[in-house]
Amino acid sequence: MDPRACDLALAAPRRRRCGARVRRRRAARAGPCGVDHRCAAGSRADGLGDAVVNWRLWLTVALAVAAAAIGWSMWKGPGDDALPVVGGRADYVLEDFELVSLDREGREAFTLRAPRLQRDPAVRTLDIATPLFLIPPREDGSGSPWEVRARTGWVSAEGDEIRLRGDVQATSTDASGRPLRMDTQRLNVFPETKRATSDVQVSLKQPGFILNGHSLEAKLDTKRVFLKDIKARYERTP
């Protein structure tokens, strides 16, 4: 027998010594290399059983994780910050232009000047870069117009709503001819009704007077302004 192939062969029993009791066990049936095949087969069977159990366990876990991920995705749905999908390319673009918009009765609703405008053909809205809007005074011609500037502007398809965002500044004069200025980051203007609203902080300034508040409601034709949580500050004028 090749000793290299039979490293696990059973050793030959030693000679019995006097006074020593030897309790012999029934020898296991060994194969060519002295290995008990019953034990080896049992070990292989146990290993195979463990492998099958482990495979089934991992498959069950993987399916459970996949089902949970799909359920979470379906429950959550699209994120609140997802942007609406609108049309593709603009159907026309204007640069360095002046545009006069008329209301339903053919009167001037506003005049718009800007370096760039593009129109979305799917929803027929206008997106404007650094716009300047001129809102005319009341119908009888009294009062003064409003000049409204912002970083970006948006005009509805009907032209009855203007949304201004970023460093919004609106200037005019009151009934006494004193300058009037409003500063905010968000302003919605409704030209046909000569109304403006804002849901963020607004600063209203006149010579010697500063008014801060939020939740603006303004009548542009009468120059009446309503704010909440008002804080007033008076300053000396030269």
Backbone bond lengths (Angstrom), bond angles and torsions (degrees), N, CA, C in turn:
res aa  C-N    CA-C-N  psi(-1)  N-CA   C-N-CA  omega(-1)  CA-C   N-CA-C  phi
1 M - - - 1.474 - - 1.513 108.48 -
2 D 1.286 116.51 132.53 1.472 122.50 -179.21 1.512 108.48 -73.46
3 P 1.369 119.19 117.08 1.471 120.55 -176.62 1.506 111.71 -64.08
4 R 1.335 120.76 -28.35 1.461 121.64 -179.66 1.505 111.08 -68.94
5 A 1.338 117.72 -28.06 1.458 121.38 -179.41 1.505 111.72 -90.55
6 C 1.290 119.45 -3.79 1.457 121.37 -175.44 1.512 109.77 -131.77
7 D 1.295 117.52 52.64 1.459 121.18 179.91 1.508 111.75 -64.78
8 L 1.361 117.09 -25.70 1.458 120.65 -175.88 1.522 112.02 -101.55
9 A 1.382 119.01 17.19 1.465 121.26 -179.73 1.513 109.95 -66.63
10 L 1.347 116.05 146.89 1.455 120.57 179.24 1.522 109.35 -70.94
11 A 1.310 117.92 136.55 1.468 121.82 179.18 1.525 109.62 -72.81
12 A 1.341 116.45 150.07 1.471 120.89 179.49 1.513 109.44 -69.12
13 P 1.332 118.07 143.65 1.483 120.24 -179.83 1.517 110.84 -66.50
14 R 1.345 114.15 143.70 1.457 120.09 179.38 1.537 110.03 -81.93
15 R 1.369 115.02 162.46 1.475 121.11 179.57 1.518 109.10 -70.15
16 R 1.346 114.26 138.38 1.460 120.88 -178.98 1.515 109.78 -70.08
17 R 1.362 114.22 133.11 1.455 119.44 176.82 1.532 110.08 -94.05
18 C 1.330 113.55 158.47 1.464 118.96 179.75 1.503 110.33 -67.38
19 G 1.323 114.82 142.69 1.458 120.45 177.62 1.491 114.30 76.75
20 A 1.277 117.59 -2.23 1.463 120.23 -179.67 1.495 109.34 -107.16
21 R 1.299 114.63 131.10 1.450 119.84 178.76 1.520 108.49 -95.27
22 V 1.270 115.42 131.65 1.462 121.26 179.51 1.500 108.59 -117.10
23 R 1.308 115.21 122.35 1.462 120.00 176.94 1.518 107.43 -101.06
24 R 1.328 114.83 110.65 1.454 119.63 -176.06 1.527 110.48 -84.08
25 R 1.299 114.66 138.65 1.456 120.37 173.47 1.512 109.07 -101.47
26 R 1.298 113.31 156.24 1.457 118.05 178.42 1.520 108.54 -69.06
27 A 1.331 114.26 124.07 1.469 118.37 -175.88 1.512 110.14 -67.24
28 A 1.293 113.24 139.81 1.478 118.50 175.88 1.499 109.11 -74.23
29 R 1.277 114.38 151.53 1.459 120.36 -179.38 1.527 108.83 -79.65
30 A 1.329 113.97 117.34 1.466 118.94 -174.89 1.503 110.74 -103.77
31 G 1.289 114.79 155.63 1.455 121.41 176.32 1.499 110.26 -87.79
32 P 1.294 116.68 -164.85 1.469 120.24 -177.83 1.498 112.98 -59.26
33 C 1.318 118.07 -27.77 1.459 120.74 -178.68 1.508 111.84 -102.03
34 G 1.309 117.32 11.44 1.445 119.45 178.76 1.507 114.40 80.73
35 V 1.296 120.55 15.48 1.464 123.61 -177.15 1.496 108.83 -99.94
36 D 1.315 116.84 136.16 1.460 121.77 177.35 1.512 108.24 -72.03
37 H 1.326 116.63 110.19 1.464 120.13 -175.18 1.503 112.03 -69.89
38 R 1.341 116.36 -25.04 1.453 116.75 178.71 1.518 110.39 -66.07
39 C 1.332 117.16 -42.24 1.466 120.31 178.46 1.513 110.83 -68.06
40 A 1.348 116.23 -42.43 1.466 118.80 -178.76 1.500 110.90 -63.91
41 A 1.340 117.05 -42.68 1.463 119.93 179.28 1.504 110.30 -64.20
42 G 1.374 115.61 -40.68 1.461 117.97 178.21 1.508 111.64 -62.36
43 S 1.351 117.38 -39.74 1.468 120.29 178.51 1.510 111.36 -63.41
44 R 1.374 114.94 -42.55 1.467 116.90 179.40 1.509 110.64 -64.72
45 A 1.308 117.83 -39.31 1.464 120.80 179.78 1.511 110.64 -64.53
46 D 1.369 114.92 -43.32 1.461 117.33 178.64 1.515 111.30 -62.76
47 G 1.345 117.63 -42.43 1.467 120.73 178.89 1.509 111.96 -61.84
48 L 1.349 116.20 -41.32 1.459 119.50 178.94 1.516 110.60 -64.91
49 G 1.351 116.43 -40.44 1.465 119.62 178.33 1.516 111.26 -62.89
50 D 1.364 116.37 -42.57 1.465 119.31 178.03 1.516 111.27 -62.30
51 A 1.348 116.27 -39.83 1.465 119.38 -179.81 1.515 111.11 -63.28
52 V 1.362 116.46 -41.43 1.467 119.68 179.29 1.513 110.57 -64.48
53 V 1.358 115.97 -43.73 1.467 119.38 179.52 1.519 110.74 -62.65
54 N 1.354 117.29 -45.70 1.463 120.58 179.54 1.519 111.27 -61.26
55 W 1.329 117.55 -41.70 1.476 121.02 179.88 1.514 110.66 -61.88
56 R 1.348 115.85 -44.57 1.464 118.97 179.35 1.523 111.43 -66.26
57 L 1.341 116.74 -37.33 1.461 120.26 179.41 1.519 111.32 -63.44
58 W 1.343 116.31 -47.54 1.471 119.37 -179.82 1.521 111.35 -65.09
59 L 1.334 117.70 -36.72 1.464 119.92 177.64 1.522 110.63 -63.74
60 T 1.339 116.95 -42.65 1.469 120.71 178.62 1.524 111.18 -62.25
61 V 1.346 116.38 -44.43 1.470 120.02 178.99 1.522 111.28 -62.15
62 A 1.350 116.65 -44.13 1.466 120.25 -179.44 1.523 111.30 -61.92
63 L 1.344 117.23 -43.11 1.468 120.31 178.67 1.515 111.18 -64.84
64 A 1.323 117.41 -38.58 1.468 120.23 179.27 1.524 111.09 -65.16
65 V 1.346 116.93 -43.14 1.465 120.42 178.43 1.518 111.09 -63.14
66 A 1.337 117.20 -43.53 1.467 120.32 179.44 1.519 111.11 -62.84
67 A 1.332 117.26 -42.50 1.470 120.28 179.00 1.513 111.04 -63.92
68 A 1.338 117.25 -40.17 1.463 119.94 178.95 1.519 111.26 -64.95
69 A 1.347 117.06 -41.61 1.464 120.42 179.36 1.519 111.49 -63.43
70 I 1.342 117.05 -42.65 1.468 120.29 179.12 1.520 110.44 -65.27
71 G 1.340 117.08 -42.08 1.462 120.18 179.06 1.509 112.13 -63.30
72 W 1.349 117.38 -41.57 1.470 120.72 178.06 1.512 111.37 -63.96
73 S 1.323 117.03 -42.24 1.463 120.36 179.50 1.515 111.54 -63.02
74 M 1.350 117.06 -41.59 1.462 119.91 -179.99 1.518 111.14 -69.78
75 W 1.349 117.07 -35.60 1.461 119.35 -179.80 1.513 111.38 -71.59
76 K 1.317 117.06 -40.86 1.457 120.28 -176.32 1.498 111.87 -70.94
77 G 1.327 117.97 -41.95 1.454 120.67 179.88 1.516 110.62 70.16
78 P 1.332 117.71 -167.61 1.456 120.90 179.92 1.508 111.10 -67.97
79 G 1.316 117.34 144.37 1.452 122.13 -178.88 1.519 112.49 -65.54
80 D 1.348 114.52 155.83 1.454 119.35 179.83 1.518 111.68 -65.52
81 D 1.351 115.76 -25.88 1.453 119.08 -177.70 1.517 113.00 -88.45
82 A 1.318 117.51 3.62 1.463 118.97 -179.01 1.519 110.26 -65.97
83 L 1.318 116.41 135.44 1.450 121.53 179.83 1.514 110.05 -81.00
84 P 1.342 117.70 143.63 1.459 119.40 177.24 1.513 111.17 -67.39
85 V 1.307 115.60 145.59 1.456 120.78 179.12 1.522 108.50 -86.87
86 V 1.304 116.14 118.08 1.453 121.23 179.96 1.517 108.65 -115.61
87 G 1.311 114.65 -173.57 1.450 119.26 -176.64 1.511 112.94 -62.12
88 G 1.285 115.70 171.47 1.451 121.13 -176.85 1.518 111.84 -82.75
89 R 1.315 117.46 -111.64 1.451 122.10 -175.18 1.519 110.62 -73.75
90 A 1.349 114.85 150.96 1.459 120.21 177.11 1.526 109.62 -69.20
91 D 1.349 115.32 145.55 1.464 117.25 179.23 1.524 111.89 -83.51
92 Y 1.358 116.76 -19.59 1.463 117.95 169.02 1.519 109.56 -156.32
93 V 1.329 115.35 155.04 1.462 123.61 -178.53 1.520 108.06 -132.43
94 L 1.343 116.25 135.71 1.457 121.91 175.95 1.521 109.10 -116.72
95 E 1.321 115.83 144.04 1.458 121.12 177.69 1.522 109.66 -132.21
96 D 1.363 114.25 137.40 1.472 121.38 179.30 1.526 110.59 48.57
97 F 1.285 116.75 65.71 1.461 122.11 -170.10 1.526 110.80 -127.97
98 E 1.327 114.90 168.70 1.466 123.75 168.23 1.518 107.56 -131.81
99 L 1.326 116.37 129.29 1.455 122.43 -174.96 1.524 108.91 -127.73
100 V 1.323 116.58 132.58 1.463 122.25 176.91 1.525 108.10 -108.88
101 S 1.330 116.14 121.39 1.460 121.86 179.76 1.525 109.41 -102.80
102 L 1.341 116.17 133.92 1.461 122.11 -179.09 1.523 109.90 -105.92
103 D 1.331 115.61 149.14 1.455 119.62 176.88 1.527 110.09 -83.20
104 R 1.324 116.78 -172.11 1.463 120.98 -176.13 1.527 112.78 -66.50
105 E 1.316 116.89 -21.32 1.458 120.88 179.95 1.524 112.46 -98.44
106 G 1.325 115.83 8.37 1.455 119.91 176.37 1.513 114.75 83.83
107 R 1.322 118.16 9.28 1.456 120.96 177.90 1.529 110.07 -93.71
108 E 1.308 115.72 157.89 1.463 120.37 -178.63 1.527 110.22 -66.26
109 A 1.317 115.80 122.43 1.466 120.56 175.66 1.524 110.73 -90.54
110 F 1.330 116.30 -43.37 1.461 121.16 175.63 1.517 108.79 -166.45
111 T 1.317 114.44 160.72 1.460 122.23 171.56 1.522 107.56 -115.43
112 L 1.314 115.90 136.40 1.466 121.53 -176.13 1.518 109.74 -121.86
113 R 1.326 115.51 131.16 1.464 122.49 172.52 1.529 108.01 -125.97
114 A 1.315 115.92 136.04 1.470 119.80 -178.36 1.520 109.67 -165.61
115 P 1.340 116.90 158.63 1.465 120.00 176.71 1.522 113.53 -76.58
116 R 1.343 117.24 -20.87 1.466 118.16 -177.85 1.525 110.51 -157.83
117 L 1.327 114.74 138.48 1.468 123.14 176.03 1.516 108.40 -140.78
118 Q 1.322 116.64 142.63 1.456 120.29 172.98 1.525 109.50 -139.17
119 R 1.316 115.50 146.20 1.461 121.82 -175.68 1.521 109.83 -111.88
120 D 1.328 115.80 133.26 1.458 121.81 177.24 1.523 108.07 -89.26
121 P 1.334 118.95 115.15 1.465 120.25 -176.23 1.522 113.65 -68.36
122 A 1.339 117.93 -23.16 1.462 120.27 -177.23 1.525 111.74 -70.76
123 V 1.334 116.73 -41.42 1.472 120.76 -177.27 1.524 112.52 -116.72
124 R 1.351 117.03 -3.21 1.464 123.72 175.69 1.534 112.70 60.69
125 T 1.325 117.36 32.75 1.456 121.42 176.33 1.525 109.92 -100.63
126 L 1.329 116.25 162.57 1.455 122.49 -178.68 1.521 109.57 -112.87
127 D 1.324 116.98 135.98 1.458 123.58 172.55 1.519 107.84 -115.18
128 I 1.339 115.91 127.98 1.462 120.71 -172.16 1.519 109.94 -126.85
129 A 1.329 115.65 141.10 1.461 122.19 175.27 1.525 109.19 -97.99
130 T 1.336 116.18 132.71 1.474 124.72 178.70 1.529 112.34 39.77
131 P 1.326 117.23 62.99 1.460 119.62 -175.99 1.532 112.65 -78.91
132 L 1.328 114.74 157.30 1.461 123.92 167.83 1.521 106.74 -125.28
133 F 1.324 116.46 114.57 1.456 122.25 178.68 1.525 109.25 -103.52
134 L 1.314 115.51 134.43 1.459 122.11 174.26 1.523 107.38 -110.16
135 I 1.335 116.36 111.79 1.462 122.18 -179.94 1.527 107.41 -97.60
136 P 1.329 118.90 116.70 1.466 120.42 -175.81 1.525 111.82 -67.91
137 P 1.341 117.64 160.94 1.469 120.98 178.33 1.518 111.58 -71.62
138 R 1.303 116.02 -171.70 1.458 121.53 -178.43 1.524 111.23 -63.20
139 E 1.307 116.06 169.30 1.460 121.49 -172.00 1.521 113.19 -62.27
140 D 1.342 117.98 -33.26 1.461 119.46 -178.54 1.515 112.67 -75.92
141 G 1.330 117.36 -1.87 1.454 120.72 176.04 1.508 114.71 86.97
142 S 1.330 117.47 -4.27 1.458 119.53 178.96 1.523 110.05 -79.08
143 G 1.312 114.98 163.31 1.451 119.09 -178.32 1.520 111.04 82.50
144 S 1.303 115.04 -172.55 1.461 121.12 -177.78 1.518 109.18 -128.33
145 P 1.320 117.58 154.34 1.472 120.10 -179.79 1.528 111.27 -72.83
146 W 1.303 114.55 167.18 1.455 122.05 173.68 1.521 108.94 -103.50
147 E 1.320 115.26 139.18 1.461 121.78 170.26 1.529 107.38 -110.79
148 V 1.316 115.91 121.78 1.467 120.77 -175.09 1.524 108.67 -123.73
149 R 1.330 115.72 124.71 1.466 122.31 -179.86 1.528 109.87 -119.44
150 A 1.336 115.51 155.61 1.470 120.98 177.63 1.519 109.23 -164.16
151 R 1.330 116.06 169.72 1.471 120.10 175.95 1.519 111.04 -72.68
152 T 1.339 116.51 -41.93 1.462 120.18 179.16 1.519 109.34 -136.27
153 G 1.330 115.11 155.59 1.454 120.91 178.11 1.517 111.06 -140.50
154 W 1.306 115.12 155.03 1.464 122.82 178.67 1.516 107.86 -140.30
155 V 1.345 117.10 135.68 1.462 122.40 -179.42 1.518 108.03 -123.89
156 S 1.328 116.44 132.82 1.459 121.50 -179.69 1.522 110.69 -67.08
157 A 1.334 115.92 165.55 1.465 120.77 -177.90 1.521 111.59 -61.80
158 E 1.328 118.01 -34.29 1.464 121.35 179.89 1.518 112.63 -85.63
159 G 1.330 117.76 -9.65 1.454 121.04 -179.49 1.514 113.85 76.23
160 D 1.339 117.80 14.21 1.457 120.37 -177.71 1.527 113.13 -98.02
161 E 1.326 117.90 0.57 1.464 121.12 177.67 1.521 109.85 -143.23
162 I 1.329 114.93 135.48 1.464 122.75 177.49 1.523 107.52 -123.36
163 R 1.327 116.54 128.72 1.461 121.10 176.78 1.519 108.67 -113.20
164 L 1.320 115.54 120.90 1.459 122.08 -178.18 1.520 108.80 -113.86
165 R 1.345 115.88 134.09 1.454 121.08 -176.28 1.530 110.18 -135.14
166 G 1.344 114.47 136.18 1.455 120.60 173.80 1.516 114.00 87.17
167 D 1.347 116.78 110.56 1.472 122.73 176.57 1.528 111.42 49.10
168 V 1.318 115.85 52.87 1.464 120.45 -179.13 1.524 108.81 -77.63
169 Q 1.321 115.69 133.35 1.463 121.63 178.86 1.521 108.92 -136.84
170 A 1.328 115.93 123.38 1.464 122.01 178.89 1.520 108.58 -119.58
171 T 1.324 116.86 127.85 1.462 121.41 -177.48 1.519 110.15 -127.83
172 S 1.337 115.03 147.09 1.462 122.63 176.70 1.526 107.45 -165.21
173 T 1.321 117.11 -164.83 1.463 122.83 173.86 1.522 108.64 -130.39
174 D 1.328 115.86 150.95 1.453 119.26 179.17 1.529 110.36 -84.85
175 A 1.337 116.29 -172.43 1.464 120.62 -177.30 1.520 112.24 -63.56
176 S 1.335 116.96 -24.98 1.464 120.83 179.29 1.516 112.56 -89.91
177 G 1.313 117.23 -0.03 1.454 120.60 179.79 1.517 114.03 86.91
178 R 1.333 117.66 5.16 1.462 119.64 178.59 1.527 110.10 -79.58
179 P 1.320 118.06 143.44 1.471 120.15 -179.21 1.525 111.27 -66.06
180 L 1.309 114.66 145.03 1.461 122.88 -179.07 1.525 107.83 -132.93
181 R 1.330 116.03 133.60 1.472 119.77 -176.73 1.530 109.94 -139.53
182 M 1.328 115.74 136.00 1.465 122.83 174.71 1.525 108.98 -119.33
183 D 1.339 116.19 134.85 1.465 122.24 177.43 1.526 109.05 -125.73
184 T 1.333 116.02 134.00 1.455 121.86 178.00 1.524 108.62 -162.25
185 Q 1.320 116.74 177.83 1.462 121.53 177.44 1.522 112.53 -104.07
186 R 1.320 117.57 -15.07 1.468 121.76 -179.82 1.525 108.17 -142.97
187 L 1.318 115.57 129.31 1.463 119.86 178.63 1.523 108.67 -146.12
188 N 1.320 115.62 129.94 1.462 122.26 174.65 1.523 108.19 -109.42
189 V 1.320 116.29 127.01 1.464 121.86 -176.95 1.525 108.58 -117.79
190 F 1.330 115.55 136.71 1.467 122.56 177.97 1.530 107.30 -118.21
191 P 1.326 117.06 93.64 1.471 120.72 -169.53 1.523 114.16 -61.28
192 E 1.319 118.46 -39.19 1.462 120.13 -175.07 1.522 111.87 -65.10
193 T 1.316 117.56 -35.52 1.465 120.93 179.21 1.526 112.14 -98.82
194 K 1.331 117.48 2.38 1.470 122.60 179.46 1.536 110.69 53.18
195 R 1.322 115.25 50.56 1.458 121.49 -176.93 1.523 109.73 -128.15
196 A 1.355 116.62 149.29 1.463 122.33 178.07 1.520 108.98 -139.27
197 T 1.334 116.06 144.77 1.466 121.62 179.32 1.524 109.75 -137.52
198 S 1.336 115.20 157.53 1.464 121.45 174.69 1.519 108.07 -154.32
199 D 1.340 116.49 140.39 1.461 121.12 179.53 1.521 112.63 -104.87
200 V 1.337 117.38 11.05 1.463 121.29 179.50 1.529 109.00 -123.04
201 Q 1.322 115.10 -174.41 1.460 120.76 -177.64 1.527 110.94 -63.52
202 V 1.342 114.71 138.95 1.465 121.60 -179.96 1.521 108.31 -132.19
203 S 1.329 115.67 139.21 1.460 121.77 175.58 1.522 108.44 -116.98
204 L 1.327 116.58 125.19 1.460 123.11 -179.81 1.527 107.91 -112.48
205 K 1.328 116.42 125.16 1.462 120.36 -173.96 1.524 110.81 -125.63
206 Q 1.334 114.14 137.32 1.451 123.64 168.73 1.519 107.47 -138.58
207 P 1.314 118.88 163.28 1.470 119.70 -179.06 1.533 111.69 -54.51
208 G 1.338 115.94 120.96 1.452 122.42 178.85 1.516 115.13 80.33
209 F 1.336 118.20 6.79 1.463 119.91 -172.75 1.527 109.72 -150.24
210 I 1.343 116.60 131.63 1.464 122.94 176.07 1.525 107.95 -130.68
211 L 1.319 116.43 129.64 1.457 122.89 -178.97 1.523 108.55 -122.59
212 N 1.334 116.91 124.59 1.464 122.31 179.25 1.528 109.79 -117.27
213 G 1.322 116.21 140.65 1.457 121.64 178.81 1.517 110.18 -174.85
214 H 1.323 116.66 -166.44 1.463 120.81 178.09 1.518 109.15 -145.23
215 S 1.327 116.18 178.60 1.475 123.03 -177.46 1.528 110.33 57.46
216 L 1.309 114.66 59.01 1.470 121.06 -177.08 1.525 111.66 -70.13
217 E 1.322 115.04 137.47 1.463 123.90 167.02 1.521 105.75 -133.35
218 A 1.324 116.90 115.73 1.461 120.23 -174.83 1.515 110.98 -129.26
219 K 1.337 115.74 139.37 1.457 122.89 170.29 1.523 106.88 -100.51
220 L 1.310 115.01 109.01 1.459 119.34 -172.55 1.522 112.45 -70.16
221 D 1.335 118.10 -29.81 1.461 118.96 -177.07 1.528 111.92 -75.72
222 T 1.329 117.69 -36.56 1.465 120.66 -179.93 1.527 112.60 -96.78
223 K 1.327 118.23 -5.70 1.470 124.31 -179.07 1.535 111.80 61.72
224 R 1.310 116.09 33.77 1.461 121.22 175.96 1.528 108.56 -96.88
225 V 1.343 115.10 129.26 1.457 121.67 -174.13 1.530 109.11 -125.93
226 F 1.341 115.46 134.91 1.464 121.66 177.41 1.527 108.37 -121.15
227 L 1.354 115.90 132.27 1.459 122.52 179.63 1.525 109.47 -134.82
228 K 1.341 115.36 158.51 1.456 121.98 174.42 1.521 109.77 -110.03
229 D 1.344 115.56 154.14 1.476 122.49 179.25 1.526 110.18 51.73
230 I 1.305 115.12 59.04 1.467 121.19 -173.30 1.528 110.60 -77.66
231 K 1.321 114.37 139.30 1.460 122.61 169.63 1.522 107.41 -128.58
232 A 1.332 115.60 120.89 1.465 121.07 -176.16 1.522 110.23 -107.75
233 R 1.305 114.84 147.49 1.460 120.99 176.73 1.524 108.61 -140.66
234 Y 1.317 115.09 133.37 1.458 120.52 -179.50 1.525 109.00 -106.37
235 E 1.310 115.01 140.29 1.461 120.87 179.32 1.525 109.13 -131.21
236 R 1.284 114.37 147.71 1.459 118.92 177.98 1.523 109.86 -74.51
237 T 1.301 114.62 140.07 1.464 119.75 177.33 1.516 108.88 -104.56
238 P 1.315 118.10 143.33 1.470 120.30 -179.12 1.525 111.78 -67.14
